[in-house]
Amino acid sequence: MPAWVFLVHLSLVSCAGGDEKVVNVTASPVLAPTATRVFAATARAVTGDSLDAFLPARTAVTYIGLEAPPGNTPCGQSATARHQELVREGVFLEKEASFKLNTHGLRLFHAFTPAGESVGLILIRAGLARATDVRHRLAQAYADAEAEARAANRGCLWDTS
């Protein structure tokens, strides 16, 4: 068994009104922490494309190469809700060398679920976020996912019905 499984295994215990609930979260064998990838065991979606991650200190994060609608719109609220579902059990955050902070001072990362799925691709394919024209390592996959969502009139961004 890989050593990182022991390092990333997390048990959370919460008590509410005397009821005890245990949740076990184990990192996927698909991804492992590296020099450029960290696992944030606790994350909270703030908008459809930003979150508070605990690394271990609270860190404001946004994603490289995608943009979700503002959180005060119905589409933005749908994007935020889906984003929260994706990061609920933690998230892998991966740096890309040429990106550090955005214009608002948020740290820039690519994000992956514990199962190794790209959070950005999931949101874009669902029509809840759009690809930006920024050059990054997932840019072509993001553009293809957006074209697919547009063609299928998928999600609140592209649904024309």
C-alpha positions as CSV (number, residue, x, y, z in Angstrom):
1,M,0.0,0.0,0.0
2,P,1.5,3.4,-0.9
3,A,2.8,5.5,2.0
4,W,0.7,8.5,0.9
5,V,-2.6,6.6,1.7
6,F,-1.5,6.6,5.4
7,L,-0.6,10.3,5.3
8,V,-3.8,11.5,3.6
9,H,-6.4,9.3,5.4
10,L,-8.7,11.5,7.4
11,S,-11.3,10.7,9.9
12,L,-13.8,13.4,10.9
13,V,-16.0,13.1,13.9
14,S,-18.8,15.6,14.5
15,C,-21.3,15.7,17.3
16,A,-24.7,17.4,16.9
17,G,-27.3,17.1,19.6
18,G,-25.6,14.0,21.0
19,D,-25.6,12.2,17.7
20,E,-22.1,11.1,16.6
21,K,-21.3,10.9,12.9
22,V,-18.0,9.5,11.6
23,V,-17.0,10.2,8.0
24,N,-13.9,8.6,6.5
25,V,-12.2,10.3,3.6
26,T,-9.2,8.7,1.9
27,A,-7.3,10.2,-1.0
28,S,-7.8,8.5,-4.3
29,P,-5.0,6.2,-5.6
30,V,-5.3,8.3,-8.8
31,L,-3.7,11.4,-7.2
32,A,-1.1,11.8,-4.5
33,P,0.3,14.9,-2.9
34,T,3.4,16.2,-4.7
35,A,5.6,19.3,-4.7
36,T,3.0,21.0,-6.8
37,R,-0.2,19.3,-5.5
38,V,-1.6,19.5,-2.0
39,F,-4.8,18.0,-0.5
40,A,-7.1,20.4,1.4
41,A,-9.2,18.1,3.6
42,T,-11.7,20.9,4.3
43,A,-12.9,23.2,1.6
44,R,-16.0,25.4,1.3
45,A,-17.2,26.7,-2.0
46,V,-17.6,30.5,-1.9
47,T,-18.7,30.9,-5.5
48,G,-18.8,28.6,-8.5
49,D,-15.1,29.2,-9.1
50,S,-13.6,30.0,-5.8
51,L,-13.3,28.4,-2.4
52,D,-11.9,28.6,1.1
53,A,-9.4,25.8,1.5
54,F,-7.5,24.9,4.7
55,L,-3.9,24.2,3.9
56,P,-3.7,24.2,7.1
57,A,-4.5,27.9,7.4
58,R,-7.5,29.3,5.6
59,T,-6.6,30.2,2.1
60,A,-8.8,31.9,-0.5
61,V,-8.5,30.0,-3.8
62,T,-9.8,30.5,-7.3
63,Y,-9.3,28.3,-10.4
64,I,-7.0,28.8,-13.4
65,G,-8.8,29.1,-16.7
66,L,-12.5,29.2,-15.8
67,E,-15.1,31.6,-14.8
68,A,-18.5,30.9,-13.2
69,P,-21.4,33.4,-13.1
70,P,-21.7,35.8,-10.1
71,G,-23.0,34.1,-7.0
72,N,-25.9,36.6,-6.7
73,T,-27.5,35.2,-9.9
74,P,-29.6,32.1,-10.2
75,C,-27.0,30.5,-12.5
76,G,-24.2,31.5,-10.1
77,Q,-26.1,29.9,-7.2
78,S,-26.5,26.7,-9.2
79,A,-22.7,26.8,-9.9
80,T,-21.9,27.4,-6.3
81,A,-24.1,24.5,-5.1
82,R,-22.6,22.1,-7.6
83,H,-19.1,23.3,-6.7
84,Q,-19.8,22.6,-3.0
85,E,-20.9,19.1,-3.8
86,L,-17.6,18.5,-5.6
87,V,-15.3,19.8,-2.9
88,R,-17.3,18.6,0.2
89,E,-14.9,15.7,0.8
90,G,-11.8,17.8,0.2
91,V,-9.9,18.8,-2.9
92,F,-6.5,18.4,-4.4
93,L,-5.1,21.8,-5.4
94,E,-2.4,21.8,-8.1
95,K,-0.1,24.7,-8.8
96,E,0.9,25.8,-12.3
97,A,4.3,27.6,-12.4
98,S,3.2,30.7,-14.2
99,F,0.2,31.4,-12.0
100,K,0.3,32.6,-8.4
101,L,-2.4,35.2,-7.5
102,N,-5.3,36.7,-9.5
103,T,-6.1,40.5,-9.5
104,H,-8.1,40.1,-6.3
105,G,-5.3,38.4,-4.4
106,L,-6.7,34.9,-4.5
107,R,-4.3,32.0,-5.0
108,L,-4.6,30.3,-8.4
109,F,-4.8,26.5,-8.7
110,H,-6.3,23.6,-10.7
111,A,-8.6,21.6,-8.5
112,F,-9.3,17.8,-8.5
113,T,-11.8,15.8,-6.5
114,P,-10.5,13.0,-4.3
115,A,-11.4,10.6,-7.2
116,G,-9.0,12.6,-9.5
117,E,-11.6,14.4,-11.6
118,S,-11.0,18.0,-12.6
119,V,-13.4,20.3,-10.8
120,G,-13.1,22.8,-13.6
121,L,-14.0,20.3,-16.4
122,I,-17.0,19.1,-14.4
123,L,-18.3,22.6,-14.0
124,I,-17.7,23.6,-17.6
125,R,-19.2,20.4,-19.0
126,A,-22.3,21.0,-16.9
127,G,-22.7,24.5,-18.4
128,L,-22.1,26.1,-15.0
129,A,-18.8,27.8,-15.9
130,R,-17.0,28.9,-19.0
131,A,-13.5,28.5,-20.1
132,T,-11.3,31.7,-20.2
133,D,-8.7,32.5,-22.9
134,V,-5.9,32.1,-20.4
135,R,-3.1,29.7,-21.6
136,H,-2.7,26.9,-19.1
137,R,-2.1,23.1,-19.3
138,L,-5.9,22.3,-19.3
139,A,-6.9,25.1,-21.7
140,Q,-7.7,22.8,-24.7
141,A,-9.7,20.4,-22.5
142,Y,-11.7,23.3,-21.0
143,A,-12.4,24.8,-24.5
144,D,-13.5,21.4,-25.8
145,A,-15.8,20.9,-22.7
146,E,-17.3,24.4,-23.2
147,A,-18.0,23.7,-26.9
148,E,-19.7,20.4,-25.9
149,A,-21.9,22.1,-23.3
150,R,-22.8,24.9,-25.7
151,A,-23.7,22.4,-28.5
152,A,-25.9,20.4,-26.1
153,N,-27.5,23.6,-24.6
154,R,-26.4,22.2,-21.2
155,G,-26.6,24.1,-18.0
156,C,-27.8,27.6,-17.1
157,L,-25.2,29.2,-19.2
158,W,-26.2,27.6,-22.5
159,D,-29.8,26.3,-22.0
160,T,-31.8,28.2,-24.6
161,S,-35.2,26.6,-23.9
